[in-house]
Amino acid sequence: MENLVKIAEQVLVSCLGVKKNEAVLVITDDTRKEIGEAIYEASCHLGCEGMLFVMKEREVSGQEPPKAVAEAMKAADVVIAPTAKSLTHTRARIQAAEAGTRVATMPGITREMFSKGAMTADYGAVEKLTAKITDMLTKADSARIEKDTAVLHINLKGRKGVPSPGVYKESGKCGNLPSGEAYIAPLEDGSDGEMIIDGSMVGIGKLESPLHMKISGGKLRQVTGEESEKLDILLKNEVNGTLCELGIGTNEAAVLNGIILEDEKVYGTVHIAFGTNISFGGVNKAECHMDGIILKPTLYLDDILVIKEGVFQV
């Protein structure tokens, strides 16, 4: 526990810039209490007004927290949320940011992840690459992902890229920890083609064999492959099955381990997600937000080759 507290102190200072007397709210659930308690202790050691809220585990990523938690988030200076399911794409997180709260979400974080891998990155380098890729996403009208024989075309026109560099020191800044990705909400009816997901998938974990997805009019129409039945929520309705995100991993220290929090940050990977995107420039509010990781992809933004088989070209 003592080692976790020391790591938590470093995270609070280097990634969130916490200052003495700031109100630091730690939101956790029954599955992540040890990490939550370590962060709470660290905030107290740093002279902050530390608070710890423990809630019941959410059923799916993107499900709202209890109203009392949402209200407390808006009143805090800093929120850090080690939870089983993600609070990143919730109204509670959006409203907290609008109120000026700095928010770091840690969905699926484990004790091992807290002390190794992506958390140990050079966040200065991550921040620089993330900013560059974010700018390219904002300027691009379209994206094309190629993986083996599958090709997916995505319309990005008018949408802005979002950086998640792991450094959130300014009022209202938010993102994941560990982090290292640039992402964007495509037009909700603007994705067409096929894609192979072969890294990991929310709802399944690290993949033993690839999933094959068919997408038209921005909606997931079919998914095949081992354990694809675990993704039935995406085929339940078109809102859940809307392709809602294109993301690019920028953290060289991140390791694919089956936990999406770190998997989507792996350097040179691309991920697509289905479901909610209202928290980062889209208009789709679904019952879920589920990401799938593509290993060694080739990615074009407009006609610029950004990644070739997992290697950055820019």
C-alpha positions as CSV (number, residue, x, y, z in Angstrom):
1,M,0.0,0.0,0.0
2,E,2.8,2.4,0.9
3,N,4.3,2.0,-2.6
4,L,0.9,2.7,-4.2
5,V,0.6,5.9,-2.2
6,K,4.0,7.1,-3.4
7,I,3.0,6.4,-7.0
8,A,-0.3,8.2,-6.5
9,E,1.5,11.3,-5.1
10,Q,3.6,11.4,-8.3
11,V,0.5,11.1,-10.5
12,L,-1.4,13.8,-8.6
13,V,1.5,16.2,-8.9
14,S,2.9,15.5,-12.4
15,C,-0.3,14.7,-14.3
16,L,-2.9,16.8,-12.4
17,G,-0.8,19.5,-10.9
18,V,-2.6,19.3,-7.5
19,K,-1.9,22.1,-5.0
20,K,-2.2,22.3,-1.3
21,N,-5.8,22.9,0.0
22,E,-7.4,21.9,-3.3
23,A,-10.5,19.6,-3.1
24,V,-9.5,16.3,-4.5
25,L,-12.4,13.8,-5.0
26,V,-11.5,10.1,-5.5
27,I,-14.4,8.1,-7.0
28,T,-14.0,4.3,-7.0
29,D,-16.1,1.2,-6.7
30,D,-16.0,-2.0,-4.7
31,T,-13.6,-3.6,-7.2
32,R,-10.9,-0.8,-7.1
33,K,-11.0,0.3,-3.4
34,E,-7.3,-0.4,-2.8
35,I,-6.2,2.0,-5.5
36,G,-8.9,4.5,-4.5
37,E,-7.7,4.5,-0.9
38,A,-4.1,4.9,-2.0
39,I,-4.9,8.0,-4.1
40,Y,-7.0,9.4,-1.2
41,E,-4.1,8.9,1.2
42,A,-1.8,10.6,-1.3
43,S,-4.0,13.6,-1.6
44,C,-4.0,14.0,2.1
45,H,-0.2,13.7,2.3
46,L,0.0,16.6,-0.3
47,G,-2.1,18.8,2.0
48,C,-5.3,18.6,-0.1
49,E,-8.9,18.3,1.1
50,G,-9.1,14.7,0.1
51,M,-12.4,12.9,-0.2
52,L,-13.2,9.2,-1.1
53,F,-16.5,8.1,-2.6
54,V,-17.1,4.3,-3.1
55,M,-20.0,3.3,-5.3
56,K,-21.4,0.1,-6.7
57,E,-19.7,-1.0,-9.9
58,R,-21.5,0.3,-13.0
59,E,-23.0,-2.3,-15.3
60,V,-21.4,-1.0,-18.5
61,S,-18.9,1.7,-19.5
62,G,-20.6,5.0,-20.1
63,Q,-23.3,4.4,-17.5
64,E,-23.9,7.5,-15.3
65,P,-22.7,7.5,-11.7
66,P,-25.2,8.1,-8.8
67,K,-26.6,11.7,-8.8
68,A,-24.8,12.5,-5.5
69,V,-21.5,11.5,-7.1
70,A,-22.2,13.6,-10.1
71,E,-23.0,16.7,-8.0
72,A,-19.8,16.2,-5.9
73,M,-17.7,16.0,-9.1
74,K,-18.8,19.5,-10.1
75,A,-17.8,20.9,-6.7
76,A,-14.3,19.5,-6.6
77,D,-11.1,21.0,-8.0
78,V,-9.8,17.6,-9.1
79,V,-11.6,14.3,-9.7
80,I,-9.6,11.0,-10.2
81,A,-11.7,7.9,-10.8
82,P,-10.2,4.4,-10.6
83,T,-13.2,2.3,-11.5
84,A,-14.1,-1.0,-13.2
85,K,-16.2,0.7,-15.9
86,S,-15.5,4.0,-17.6
87,L,-17.0,7.3,-16.5
88,T,-15.1,9.1,-19.3
89,H,-18.1,9.4,-21.6
90,T,-20.8,10.4,-19.1
91,R,-22.8,13.6,-18.6
92,A,-21.4,13.7,-15.0
93,R,-17.9,14.0,-16.4
94,I,-18.9,16.6,-19.0
95,Q,-20.7,18.7,-16.4
96,A,-17.8,18.5,-14.0
97,A,-15.4,19.8,-16.8
98,E,-17.8,22.6,-17.6
99,A,-17.7,23.6,-13.9
100,G,-13.9,23.8,-14.2
101,T,-13.0,20.4,-12.5
102,R,-9.8,18.7,-13.7
103,V,-10.8,15.0,-14.3
104,A,-8.7,11.9,-14.7
105,T,-10.6,8.7,-15.3
106,M,-8.9,5.3,-14.8
107,P,-11.4,2.6,-16.1
108,G,-10.2,-0.9,-15.6
109,I,-7.0,0.1,-13.8
110,T,-5.2,-2.7,-12.0
111,R,-2.6,-2.6,-9.3
112,E,0.0,-3.8,-11.8
113,M,-1.0,-1.2,-14.4
114,F,-0.8,1.5,-11.7
115,S,2.9,0.9,-11.3
116,K,4.1,-0.3,-14.7
117,G,3.6,0.1,-18.4
118,A,1.8,3.3,-19.7
119,M,1.9,5.0,-16.3
120,T,5.8,5.1,-16.5
121,A,5.9,6.9,-19.9
122,D,7.7,10.1,-20.7
123,Y,4.6,12.2,-20.6
124,G,6.4,15.2,-22.2
125,A,7.0,13.1,-25.3
126,V,3.5,11.7,-25.2
127,E,2.0,15.2,-25.0
128,K,4.0,16.4,-28.0
129,L,3.0,13.5,-30.3
130,T,-0.6,13.6,-29.1
131,A,-0.8,17.3,-29.9
132,K,0.5,16.7,-33.4
133,I,-1.9,13.9,-34.2
134,T,-4.8,15.8,-32.7
135,D,-4.1,18.7,-35.0
136,M,-4.0,16.4,-38.0
137,L,-7.4,14.8,-37.0
138,T,-8.9,18.3,-36.8
139,K,-7.7,19.3,-40.2
140,A,-8.7,16.1,-41.9
141,D,-12.0,15.6,-43.7
142,S,-11.7,11.9,-43.9
143,A,-9.8,8.8,-42.6
144,R,-9.1,5.5,-44.1
145,I,-8.0,2.5,-42.1
146,E,-6.5,-0.6,-43.8
147,K,-5.9,-3.9,-42.1
148,D,-5.1,-7.0,-44.2
149,T,-7.9,-7.0,-46.8
150,A,-10.3,-4.8,-44.8
151,V,-10.8,-1.1,-45.6
152,L,-12.9,1.3,-43.5
153,H,-13.7,4.9,-44.7
154,I,-14.6,7.4,-42.0
155,N,-16.0,10.9,-42.5
156,L,-14.5,13.5,-40.1
157,K,-15.6,16.7,-41.8
158,G,-16.3,19.5,-39.3
159,R,-15.3,17.5,-36.2
160,K,-12.4,18.4,-33.9
161,G,-9.6,16.1,-32.7
162,V,-9.3,15.7,-28.9
163,P,-6.0,15.2,-27.1
164,S,-5.6,12.8,-24.1
165,P,-2.0,13.3,-23.2
166,G,-2.2,12.3,-19.6
167,V,-1.5,15.8,-18.4
168,Y,-4.5,17.7,-17.1
169,K,-3.3,20.8,-15.2
170,E,-5.7,23.4,-16.5
171,S,-9.2,24.1,-15.4
172,G,-11.7,21.8,-17.1
173,K,-9.1,19.6,-18.6
174,C,-10.0,15.9,-18.7
175,G,-8.8,12.5,-19.9
176,N,-7.7,9.0,-19.0
177,L,-4.8,7.9,-16.8
178,P,-2.6,6.3,-18.0
179,S,-3.0,8.0,-21.3
180,G,-1.6,8.8,-24.7
181,E,-4.1,9.0,-27.5
182,A,-5.6,11.5,-29.9
183,Y,-9.2,10.8,-30.9
184,I,-12.2,12.3,-32.7
185,A,-16.0,11.8,-33.1
186,P,-16.7,10.9,-36.8
187,L,-20.0,11.9,-38.4
188,E,-22.5,9.4,-37.1
189,D,-23.6,8.4,-40.5
190,G,-20.2,8.7,-42.2
191,S,-18.5,5.3,-41.8
192,D,-18.5,2.6,-44.4
193,G,-16.5,-0.6,-45.0
194,E,-15.1,-3.5,-43.1
195,M,-12.6,-3.7,-40.3
196,I,-10.6,-6.4,-38.4
197,I,-10.3,-6.0,-34.7
198,D,-7.4,-8.1,-33.5
199,G,-5.9,-6.5,-30.3
200,S,-8.7,-6.3,-27.7
201,M,-12.4,-5.5,-27.5
202,V,-14.4,-4.1,-24.6
203,G,-16.8,-6.8,-23.5
204,I,-14.3,-9.5,-24.5
205,G,-10.8,-8.5,-23.5
206,K,-7.6,-9.4,-25.2
207,L,-8.5,-11.3,-28.4
208,E,-7.2,-14.8,-29.1
209,S,-8.6,-14.5,-32.7
210,P,-9.8,-11.6,-34.7
211,L,-13.3,-10.1,-35.0
212,H,-14.6,-9.1,-38.4
213,M,-16.9,-6.1,-38.5
214,K,-19.1,-4.8,-41.3
215,I,-20.2,-1.2,-41.1
216,S,-22.4,0.9,-43.4
217,G,-24.1,4.3,-42.9
218,G,-22.1,4.7,-39.7
219,K,-23.7,1.7,-38.1
220,L,-22.3,-1.8,-37.2
221,R,-24.3,-4.2,-39.3
222,Q,-22.5,-7.5,-38.5
223,V,-19.7,-8.8,-36.3
224,T,-18.3,-12.3,-36.6
225,G,-15.6,-14.2,-34.8
226,E,-14.9,-16.0,-31.6
227,E,-17.0,-14.6,-28.6
228,S,-18.7,-12.1,-30.9
229,E,-22.0,-12.9,-29.1
230,K,-20.6,-10.9,-26.1
231,L,-21.1,-7.8,-28.3
232,D,-24.9,-8.2,-28.7
233,I,-25.5,-4.9,-27.0
234,L,-24.0,-3.2,-30.1
235,L,-26.5,-4.9,-32.4
236,K,-29.4,-4.2,-30.0
237,N,-30.2,-0.9,-31.8
238,E,-28.5,1.5,-34.2
239,V,-27.7,4.0,-31.4
240,N,-25.5,1.5,-29.6
241,G,-24.1,0.3,-32.9
242,T,-23.1,3.8,-34.2
243,L,-19.3,4.1,-34.9
244,C,-18.6,7.0,-32.5
245,E,-14.8,7.3,-32.3
246,L,-11.6,7.0,-34.2
247,G,-8.6,7.0,-31.9
248,I,-4.8,6.7,-32.3
249,G,-2.4,5.4,-29.6
250,T,0.6,7.6,-28.7
251,N,2.2,6.1,-25.6
252,E,5.4,4.1,-26.3
253,A,5.3,2.5,-22.8
254,A,1.8,1.2,-23.1
255,V,1.4,-2.6,-23.3
256,L,-1.6,-4.6,-24.8
257,N,-3.0,-6.5,-21.8
258,G,-6.7,-6.8,-22.5
259,I,-7.7,-3.8,-20.4
260,I,-8.9,-1.0,-22.8
261,L,-7.6,1.8,-20.6
262,E,-4.1,0.9,-21.5
263,D,-4.7,-1.0,-24.8
264,E,-6.1,2.0,-26.6
265,K,-2.9,4.0,-25.8
266,V,-0.5,1.5,-27.4
267,Y,1.8,3.4,-29.7
268,G,1.0,3.0,-33.4
269,T,-2.4,1.3,-32.9
270,V,-5.8,2.6,-34.0
271,H,-9.1,2.0,-32.3
272,I,-12.7,2.4,-33.3
273,A,-15.5,2.6,-30.8
274,F,-19.3,2.2,-30.9
275,G,-21.9,4.0,-28.8
276,T,-21.8,7.3,-26.9
277,N,-19.7,10.2,-28.2
278,I,-21.5,13.3,-26.8
279,S,-18.6,14.0,-24.4
280,F,-16.1,14.7,-27.3
281,G,-18.0,16.5,-30.0
282,G,-20.5,13.9,-31.3
283,V,-24.3,13.8,-30.9
284,N,-24.9,10.1,-30.1
285,K,-26.0,9.1,-26.6
286,A,-26.1,5.3,-26.3
287,E,-26.2,2.7,-23.5
288,C,-22.5,2.0,-23.9
289,H,-19.1,3.0,-25.3
290,M,-17.1,0.0,-26.5
291,D,-13.7,0.2,-28.1
292,G,-11.8,-2.2,-30.3
293,I,-8.1,-2.2,-30.9
294,I,-6.5,-2.7,-34.4
295,L,-2.9,-3.8,-34.3
296,K,-0.4,-2.8,-37.0
297,P,-2.9,-0.8,-39.0
298,T,-2.3,1.5,-41.9
299,L,-4.0,4.9,-41.5
300,Y,-4.5,7.7,-43.9
301,L,-5.9,11.1,-42.9
302,D,-7.2,12.6,-46.1
303,D,-4.3,11.4,-48.4
304,I,-1.6,11.7,-45.8
305,L,0.0,8.4,-44.7
306,V,0.1,8.7,-40.9
307,I,0.7,5.1,-39.8
308,K,2.0,2.2,-42.0
309,E,1.5,-1.2,-40.5
310,G,1.8,0.2,-37.0
311,V,4.7,2.5,-37.6
312,F,4.2,6.3,-37.5
313,Q,5.2,8.1,-40.7
314,V,4.8,11.6,-39.5
